[in-house]
Amino acid sequence: MNYGQKKIAEAAYYCQKFTTVSPTYAFEVGGHPALNGQTHKFMGIRNGIDADIWSPVENKYLPMPYDADDAEEGKRRAREELRKRVNMSGWQDKAIVAVVSRLTPQKGVHLIKHAAYKALDRGCQFVILGSAPDPKVQAEFDALANELGHGQDASFVFAYDEPLSHLIYAAADVILVPSMFEPCGLTQMIAMRYGAVPVVRHTGGLRDTVFDVDNDKQRAAWEVAGSSDWIRDKTDESNGFAFEGMDEGGFDYAFNRCIDAYYNDRGWFRSLQQRVMRQDWSWNRPALDYVELYYSASR
């Protein structure tokens, strides 16, 4: 909402309905002056992912195809291949924590840098794929790579490389999306398709797609399965770890719970990876929401 506010206000006034890309982001920007008096026409419909392109079942970039039933072996093979590609050690088959992102302030670069240290401190491996359009930010990450990237537990790939992103999603045990704001976000949905557990900041579409395993079971049951009572229906659709703040302490709250779960109950963590793979974050549901929206606009 930083640009084109006059045009947005005019469009909101004259249209029958208008949308943004997630319900929570619609709530977050609904109080903006450009939307004054028009929020009754405003709604958020989350984006979806292309489930054919982002699929571990049929994917030429992976060493073996896999689905939720054989995810443990498929992801193990992907970890082996990724470690060869980016020159990381396979010793002890450590958890892989990944970031696939543009490196901009919106994406929480200060938390991404913190996460690199934190992941290594917790005995994980850390992989980042992305680059910064701001030379100053890129220089900061270059320095981080020079500090941490010479060992065998961290890799920094400053590029846009879609084939490599498929392999990273498949190899990752954990995907980090600590955005300061996020209208929708695709990274967390793509990562779950490959069985990577998301650790996110609850904002915008991240809140609408990632449900904390400790705090969001009821909301997850309703949003994912339409259940009003997850205990009665035995429906646990929680799928990740989330935090609210913008500081390192907030991030650590979510990340430590995730890594503790990985170390303390590996069987449960693997079942969580299977759960996130079985959830549908394609365009199936949003498409129906848009159809209903168009019908309501024509009435």
Protein Blocks (a to p, Z undefined) as FASTA:
>chain_A
ZZoklmmmmmmmmmmbdcdfbfklmmmmmmpmklgoilmmgccddddddfklmcckbcck
bfbdcdfklmmmmmmmmmmmmmmmnopafehpiacddddddddfklommlmmmmmmmmmm
nopacddedddfblklmmmmmmmmmmmmmmmmbccdddddfklmmmmmmmpmbdcdfbfb
dfkopmlmmmmmnopacddddehjllmmpccfklmmmmmmmmmnopabfklnopafbfbd
cdfblcfklmmmmmmmmmmmmmmmmmlmmmmmmmmmmpccbfklmmmmmmmmmmmmmZZ
